[in-house]
Amino acid sequence: MRTKHVNVLIALAAFVLFSFSCFCISRMTQTSNQLINCRNHILEFKEKILRLKNKTERNRQELINALSKMKYEMTQRENTSTDLVEKKMNTLVSFALGISTVSRGNQSYLKQTLNSVVSRMTLSEEKDSVVIVSVADRNEDYLKSVVDMITKRFKRQLKSGSLEVISIPAFFYPNMLHIKQSTEDSGKLESWRIKQVLDFCFLMLYAQPKAMYYLQLEDDIIAKKRYFTKITDFVHNITSNNWFYIEFSILGFIAVNFAPNSLLPQRNEVTYFVPWIRTTEGKLFKSEDLTDFVRFFLMFYKDKPIDLLLGDIFQVKMCNPGETPEKCAERNKQIRIRYKPSLFQHVGIQSSFSGREQYSKDIYY
């Protein structure tokens, strides 16, 4: 009887050991599979990082090539200009006024803008400045219409070299195929914002060697009477040269009015903050600083709109590590100077982003 008991205990122990062994083998198999899956995920992640690195390098190279081509085109243009225009182009003036324009369908505000900008300068101010109209649109019909309008209406300014028209060819822009393209509004908006940053970069680079200061304008504004005299006097009377930029209009940083037929909620006309309206309207820069601005914009041109990048570069260059936000904000007021009342008023309704209307007005004008 005792022997039978022992045999039962041995059989039970053998069964337990066998079950435990099976359990261990199963767990080891699962662990092994998990390790294999983990290794595969790591390899896949490394491949994605490598592809991202290669894509970033291609983007960087495309931008370098685009800027090189632009420099070459600028040189060619200067070599083929008339003697009078060459003399003006090779002479450093005080102010370069940059206006980037694209087709807005059947609506255009450029003629009205140029009329106010050019006619409200004195002859001496005209001689000490250059207005640069950059046609940043691949639509050849729009380019021809702009050239024809300026040739007929501003012939004297063109001949004197105080007004220039440049065209940014499509091949200046990097390959945009890797950017998310979509028929949805958000996808189109993303591409529009990216192109806007690059438009400003190319125009800034072209204008930099021409003047001591660079003023960014839009193609749908009206300049106030004696605006140029007020800008000149204000800049010359600043006691410190340690300013970041000067705002002669605050459009792009304030809420704007939208009509009920816009894409916002259907109500009576009210004030909204609309994040897709981005501009450097009426911002004056020192030309010697433009290279730093452009480099920063080109690093993050796919990440944020142009006016938010202006805020970011201030944080990077001007706010010290460990500094309190209050102290940085105080420095912000000192070196990002705001002139009041604004010298430029927005008049355009048809946005350069196709299909949208904007009713923004500068409340300090």
C-alpha positions as CSV (number, residue, x, y, z in Angstrom):
1,M,0.0,0.0,0.0
2,R,2.9,2.3,0.9
3,T,4.5,1.5,-2.4
4,K,1.4,2.4,-4.3
5,H,1.3,5.7,-2.5
6,V,4.9,6.5,-3.4
7,N,4.2,5.7,-7.0
8,V,1.2,8.1,-7.1
9,L,3.3,10.9,-5.6
10,I,6.1,10.2,-8.1
11,A,3.6,10.3,-11.0
12,L,2.1,13.5,-9.6
13,A,5.6,15.1,-9.3
14,A,6.5,14.0,-12.8
15,F,3.3,15.6,-14.1
16,V,3.9,18.8,-12.3
17,L,7.5,19.0,-13.6
18,F,6.3,18.2,-17.1
19,S,3.6,20.9,-16.9
20,F,6.1,23.4,-15.5
21,S,8.6,22.6,-18.3
22,C,5.9,23.1,-20.9
23,F,5.0,26.4,-19.3
24,C,8.6,27.5,-19.3
25,I,9.1,26.5,-22.9
26,S,5.9,28.3,-23.9
27,R,7.0,31.5,-22.1
28,M,10.5,31.3,-23.5
29,T,8.9,31.0,-27.0
30,Q,6.7,34.0,-26.4
31,T,9.7,36.0,-25.0
32,S,11.7,35.0,-28.0
33,N,8.9,36.1,-30.4
34,Q,8.6,39.4,-28.5
35,L,12.4,40.0,-28.8
36,I,12.2,39.3,-32.5
37,N,9.3,41.7,-32.9
38,C,11.2,44.3,-30.8
39,R,14.3,43.9,-33.0
40,N,12.2,44.2,-36.1
41,H,10.6,47.4,-34.7
42,I,14.0,48.8,-33.9
43,L,15.3,48.0,-37.4
44,E,12.2,49.6,-39.0
45,F,12.7,52.7,-36.8
46,K,16.3,52.9,-37.9
47,E,15.2,52.7,-41.5
48,K,12.7,55.5,-41.0
49,I,15.3,57.7,-39.3
50,L,17.7,57.0,-42.2
51,R,15.0,57.9,-44.8
52,L,14.2,61.1,-42.8
53,K,17.8,62.0,-42.7
54,N,18.2,61.5,-46.5
55,K,15.0,63.4,-47.1
56,T,16.3,66.3,-44.9
57,E,19.6,66.3,-46.8
58,R,17.8,66.4,-50.1
59,N,15.6,69.3,-49.0
60,R,18.7,71.2,-47.8
61,Q,20.4,70.6,-51.1
62,E,17.4,71.7,-53.1
63,L,17.3,75.0,-51.2
64,I,21.0,75.5,-51.7
65,N,20.6,74.9,-55.4
66,A,17.6,77.2,-55.6
67,L,19.5,80.0,-53.9
68,S,22.5,79.5,-56.1
69,K,20.3,79.7,-59.2
70,M,18.7,82.9,-57.8
71,K,22.1,84.4,-57.3
72,Y,23.1,83.6,-60.8
73,E,19.8,85.1,-62.2
74,M,20.4,88.2,-60.2
75,T,23.9,88.6,-61.7
76,Q,22.6,88.0,-65.2
77,R,19.8,90.5,-64.7
78,E,22.2,93.2,-63.5
79,N,24.6,92.5,-66.4
80,T,21.9,93.1,-69.0
81,S,20.2,96.1,-67.5
82,T,20.5,99.6,-69.0
83,D,23.3,101.9,-67.8
84,L,20.9,104.1,-65.8
85,V,19.3,101.2,-64.0
86,E,22.6,99.6,-63.4
87,K,23.9,102.8,-61.7
88,K,20.8,102.8,-59.4
89,M,21.1,99.1,-58.6
90,N,24.8,99.3,-57.8
91,T,24.3,102.3,-55.5
92,L,23.3,101.5,-52.0
93,V,20.1,103.4,-51.2
94,S,18.5,103.8,-47.8
95,F,15.4,101.8,-48.2
96,A,14.3,98.8,-50.2
97,L,10.5,98.2,-50.2
98,G,9.6,94.6,-51.1
99,I,6.1,93.6,-52.4
100,S,5.4,90.0,-53.1
101,T,2.4,89.4,-55.4
102,V,0.5,86.4,-56.6
103,S,-2.7,86.0,-58.7
104,R,-6.0,86.5,-56.8
105,G,-8.1,85.3,-59.7
106,N,-10.2,88.1,-61.2
107,Q,-9.3,90.6,-58.4
108,S,-6.0,92.6,-58.1
109,Y,-5.0,95.3,-55.7
110,L,-1.4,95.7,-56.9
111,K,-2.0,98.9,-59.0
112,Q,-3.8,100.6,-56.2
113,T,-1.0,99.6,-53.8
114,L,1.8,100.8,-56.0
115,N,0.0,104.1,-56.7
116,S,-0.1,104.9,-53.0
117,V,3.4,103.6,-52.3
118,V,5.1,105.4,-55.2
119,S,3.0,108.6,-55.4
120,R,3.4,109.4,-51.7
121,M,7.2,109.7,-51.9
122,T,9.0,113.0,-52.7
123,L,11.4,112.9,-55.6
124,S,14.4,112.9,-53.2
125,E,12.9,110.0,-51.3
126,E,12.3,108.2,-54.6
127,K,15.9,108.5,-55.5
128,D,17.0,107.1,-52.1
129,S,14.8,104.0,-52.3
130,V,13.9,101.1,-54.5
131,V,10.5,99.4,-54.7
132,I,10.8,95.7,-55.7
133,V,7.7,93.9,-57.0
134,S,8.3,90.1,-56.9
135,V,5.8,88.1,-59.0
136,A,5.8,84.8,-57.1
137,D,3.3,83.0,-59.3
138,R,3.9,80.5,-62.1
139,N,0.9,81.8,-64.0
140,E,2.5,83.4,-67.0
141,D,-0.6,85.4,-67.9
142,Y,-0.5,87.0,-64.4
143,L,3.2,87.9,-64.8
144,K,2.5,89.5,-68.2
145,S,-0.4,91.5,-66.8
146,V,1.8,92.8,-63.9
147,V,4.6,93.7,-66.3
148,D,2.2,95.4,-68.7
149,M,0.5,97.4,-66.0
150,I,3.8,98.6,-64.4
151,T,5.4,99.4,-67.8
152,K,2.4,101.6,-68.7
153,R,1.7,103.2,-65.3
154,F,5.2,103.5,-63.8
155,K,7.4,104.1,-66.8
156,R,9.5,106.9,-65.2
157,Q,10.2,104.9,-62.0
158,L,11.2,101.9,-64.1
159,K,13.6,103.9,-66.2
160,S,15.2,105.6,-63.1
161,G,15.7,102.2,-61.4
162,S,13.5,103.2,-58.4
163,L,11.0,100.5,-59.3
164,E,12.0,96.9,-60.2
165,V,9.9,93.9,-61.2
166,I,11.4,90.4,-60.7
167,S,9.9,87.0,-61.3
168,I,10.6,83.9,-59.1
169,P,10.7,80.9,-61.4
170,A,9.1,77.7,-60.2
171,F,12.4,75.8,-60.2
172,F,13.7,78.1,-57.5
173,Y,11.4,76.3,-55.1
174,P,12.4,72.9,-53.6
175,N,10.6,69.7,-54.7
176,M,7.2,70.0,-53.0
177,L,6.1,66.5,-53.8
178,H,7.2,65.2,-50.4
179,I,4.9,67.7,-48.7
180,K,1.5,66.3,-47.9
181,Q,-0.7,67.2,-50.9
182,S,-4.5,67.0,-50.4
183,T,-7.6,68.1,-52.1
184,E,-8.8,69.1,-48.7
185,D,-8.6,72.7,-47.5
186,S,-6.1,71.9,-44.8
187,G,-3.6,70.4,-47.3
188,K,-3.8,73.3,-49.7
189,L,-3.4,75.7,-46.8
190,E,-0.3,74.0,-45.6
191,S,1.4,74.3,-49.1
192,W,0.2,77.9,-49.4
193,R,1.9,78.8,-46.0
194,I,5.1,77.0,-46.9
195,K,5.3,78.8,-50.3
196,Q,4.6,82.1,-48.6
197,V,7.6,81.7,-46.3
198,L,9.9,80.9,-49.3
199,D,8.4,83.9,-51.2
200,F,9.6,86.2,-48.5
201,C,13.0,84.5,-48.3
202,F,13.8,85.0,-52.0
203,L,12.6,88.6,-52.0
204,M,14.7,89.4,-48.9
205,L,17.8,87.9,-50.4
206,Y,17.3,89.8,-53.6
207,A,16.7,93.1,-51.8
208,Q,19.5,92.8,-49.2
209,P,22.4,94.2,-51.1
210,K,20.4,97.1,-52.4
211,A,19.7,99.1,-49.3
212,M,20.5,99.8,-45.6
213,Y,16.9,98.9,-44.6
214,Y,14.3,96.6,-45.9
215,L,10.5,97.2,-45.6
216,Q,8.2,94.3,-46.2
217,L,4.8,95.2,-47.7
218,E,1.8,93.3,-49.1
219,D,0.2,93.7,-52.5
220,D,-3.2,94.8,-51.1
221,I,-2.5,97.8,-48.9
222,I,-2.8,101.6,-49.0
223,A,0.1,103.7,-47.7
224,K,-0.7,106.7,-45.5
225,K,0.2,110.2,-46.8
226,R,3.9,111.1,-46.0
227,Y,4.4,107.5,-44.8
228,F,8.0,107.5,-46.2
229,T,8.9,110.7,-44.5
230,K,7.5,109.4,-41.2
231,I,9.5,106.2,-41.5
232,T,12.7,108.0,-42.3
233,D,12.4,110.4,-39.5
234,F,11.4,107.7,-37.0
235,V,14.4,105.5,-37.9
236,H,16.9,108.4,-37.9
237,N,15.6,109.5,-34.4
238,I,16.0,106.2,-32.7
239,T,18.9,106.6,-30.3
240,S,19.9,103.0,-30.1
241,N,20.7,100.8,-33.1
242,N,20.0,97.6,-31.0
243,W,16.5,97.0,-32.4
244,F,15.2,93.8,-33.9
245,Y,12.7,95.2,-36.3
246,I,10.1,98.0,-36.4
247,E,6.4,97.5,-37.0
248,F,4.8,100.2,-39.0
249,S,1.7,98.1,-39.2
250,I,0.5,95.4,-36.8
251,L,-1.5,93.3,-39.3
252,G,-0.6,89.6,-38.9
253,F,-0.6,89.9,-35.1
254,I,-4.2,91.0,-34.3
255,A,-7.7,89.7,-34.6
256,V,-9.4,90.4,-37.9
257,N,-13.0,90.9,-39.1
258,F,-14.6,88.2,-41.3
259,A,-17.9,88.5,-43.1
260,P,-20.6,85.8,-42.6
261,N,-19.9,84.1,-45.9
262,S,-16.4,83.1,-44.8
263,L,-15.5,79.7,-43.7
264,L,-16.0,80.7,-40.0
265,P,-19.3,80.1,-38.2
266,Q,-22.3,81.7,-39.9
267,R,-23.1,84.8,-37.7
268,N,-23.1,88.5,-38.0
269,E,-19.7,90.1,-38.8
270,V,-17.6,89.8,-35.6
271,T,-14.0,89.8,-34.7
272,Y,-12.1,86.4,-34.7
273,F,-8.5,85.5,-34.4
274,V,-7.8,83.6,-37.7
275,P,-4.6,81.5,-37.5
276,W,-4.2,81.2,-41.3
277,I,-3.7,84.9,-41.9
278,R,0.1,85.3,-41.7
279,T,2.1,88.3,-42.8
280,T,5.1,90.5,-42.1
281,E,3.2,93.5,-43.3
282,G,4.9,96.8,-42.6
283,K,7.9,95.3,-40.8
284,L,11.2,97.1,-41.2
285,F,14.5,95.2,-40.9
286,K,18.1,96.2,-41.1
287,S,19.5,94.7,-44.2
288,E,22.5,93.4,-42.4
289,D,20.2,91.2,-40.3
290,L,18.3,89.7,-43.2
291,T,20.7,86.8,-43.7
292,D,20.0,85.6,-40.2
293,F,16.3,85.9,-40.7
294,V,16.4,84.0,-44.0
295,R,18.6,81.2,-42.5
296,F,16.1,80.8,-39.7
297,F,13.1,80.8,-42.0
298,L,14.7,78.2,-44.3
299,M,15.3,75.9,-41.3
300,F,11.7,75.9,-40.3
301,Y,9.8,76.9,-43.4
302,K,7.6,73.7,-43.3
303,D,6.8,74.0,-39.6
304,K,5.2,77.4,-39.0
305,P,3.8,80.4,-40.8
306,I,6.0,83.4,-41.3
307,D,4.9,85.7,-38.5
308,L,5.2,82.9,-35.9
309,L,8.7,82.3,-37.1
310,L,9.5,86.0,-36.4
311,G,8.4,85.4,-32.8
312,D,10.5,82.2,-32.6
313,I,13.7,83.8,-33.9
314,F,13.3,86.5,-31.2
315,Q,13.1,83.9,-28.5
316,V,16.1,82.1,-29.8
317,K,18.4,85.1,-30.4
318,M,17.3,87.5,-27.7
319,C,16.0,85.6,-24.7
320,N,18.8,84.3,-22.4
321,P,18.7,80.8,-20.9
322,G,17.1,80.8,-17.5
323,E,15.7,84.2,-17.9
324,T,12.2,84.9,-16.6
325,P,9.5,85.4,-19.2
326,E,8.7,88.8,-17.7
327,K,12.3,90.0,-18.3
328,C,12.3,88.6,-21.9
329,A,9.0,90.3,-22.6
330,E,10.4,93.6,-21.3
331,R,13.3,93.3,-23.7
332,N,10.8,92.5,-26.5
333,K,9.2,95.9,-26.1
334,Q,12.5,97.6,-26.3
335,I,13.9,96.0,-29.5
336,R,10.6,95.0,-31.4
337,I,9.4,98.6,-31.8
338,R,5.8,99.4,-32.7
339,Y,5.0,102.7,-34.4
340,K,1.6,104.2,-33.9
341,P,-0.6,105.0,-35.7
342,S,0.0,102.4,-38.4
343,L,1.2,103.8,-41.8
344,F,-0.4,101.1,-43.9
345,Q,-4.0,99.9,-44.1
346,H,-5.1,96.6,-45.5
347,V,-7.7,97.0,-48.3
348,G,-7.8,93.6,-50.0
349,I,-10.8,91.3,-49.6
350,Q,-10.0,88.4,-52.0
351,S,-7.2,86.5,-50.2
352,S,-4.2,85.2,-52.0
353,F,-5.3,81.8,-50.7
354,S,-7.8,80.8,-53.3
355,G,-11.4,80.8,-52.4
356,R,-11.2,82.8,-49.2
357,E,-12.1,86.4,-48.3
358,Q,-10.6,88.5,-45.6
359,Y,-11.9,91.7,-44.1
360,S,-9.0,92.6,-41.9
361,K,-8.5,96.3,-40.9
362,D,-5.8,97.8,-38.9
363,I,-7.5,99.4,-35.9
364,Y,-4.5,101.7,-35.2
365,Y,-4.5,103.2,-38.7
